[in-house]
Amino acid sequence: MICEDLKGKKVLVTGSSSGIGVATAVMFAQQGCFVGVHYFQTKDGAEKTLEEVKKFSDGCLLCADMRDAEQVGQMIAEFADTAGGIDVLVNNAGTLVGRMSFAEATVDFYEDVFATNTTSVFLATRAAAKPSPPGRPLVETAQPKTSQRRYCSLQATRRASSQENT
C-alpha cells in the first residue's frame, strides 16, 4: 500500500542496520521515500538495509556515533545535501548491548547508555531542525518503548527550534 502523502519525502532512520530500523527504512522506501540508512558499527547490516531500500526507492548510507554532536551534525548535513532536505527523522538508534546487573553497573556505563539512547535524540533532532526552512515541519519519531524517556529531550529541541524559526 502506498501512502501518497509520503511519496518523495526525505527520511533519515538512525540505527537502521538491524531490527526495527531495517523494517522502518524498508517501509519508508516502499512508500517512495528517499531513505538515509544510518549505522555506527554495523556497516554490513546497513549495506544490506540499503540494498533492500533500493529495491523500492533510493537512499544513501550514513555513519555517525550518535553520542557525538559533531558527527551527528555532519551526518544530518550530509543527508540534507544528498537528499535535498529532510522531512522525517526516525530516532531509532539505541543500545542494550553489554547488559549488566544494576549492582555491577558503573557510572560510565550508565552515561554511555544514556547518551546513546537519549542524548542522541536531542542531538539529531536539533541538527535536523536546522536545515528545515521556517514554516516547514520536521516530523520526528522515536521507538515507542523509549519515547517516554526521550520526551524531555524532544520537547527541549522543539522549543529551541520554534524560537529560532520565529
DAZI-V426423 format. One record per backbone hydrogen bond with DSSP energy under -1.0 kcal/mol. NH is the residue of the N-H (numbers start at 1). CO is the residue of the C=O. Records with the same first field share a line. If there is no record, write none. Layout:
NH = CO / CO
//
This chain:
6 = 3
8 = 32
9 = 6
11 = 34
12 = 88
13 = 36
14 = 90
16 = 38
21 = 18
23 = 19
24 = 20
25 = 21
26 = 22
27 = 23
28 = 24
29 = 25
30 = 26
32 = 29
33 = 28
34 = 9
35 = 58
36 = 11
37 = 60
38 = 13
39 = 62
46 = 42
47 = 43
48 = 44
49 = 45
50 = 46
51 = 47
52 = 48
53 = 49
54 = 50
55 = 52
56 = 53
57 = 53
60 = 35
62 = 37
64 = 39
68 = 65
72 = 68
73 = 69
74 = 70
75 = 71
76 = 72
77 = 73
78 = 74
79 = 75
80 = 76
81 = 77
82 = 78
83 = 79
84 = 80
85 = 80
87 = 10
88 = 10
89 = 139
90 = 12
91 = 141
92 = 90
105 = 101
110 = 106
111 = 107
112 = 108
113 = 109
114 = 110
115 = 111
116 = 112
117 = 113
118 = 114
119 = 114
120 = 115
121 = 118
122 = 118
123 = 119
124 = 120
125 = 121
126 = 122
127 = 123
128 = 124
129 = 125
136 = 133
139 = 87
141 = 89
146 = 143
150 = 146
154 = 150
155 = 151
156 = 152
157 = 153
158 = 154
159 = 155
160 = 156
161 = 157
162 = 158
163 = 159
164 = 160
165 = 161
//
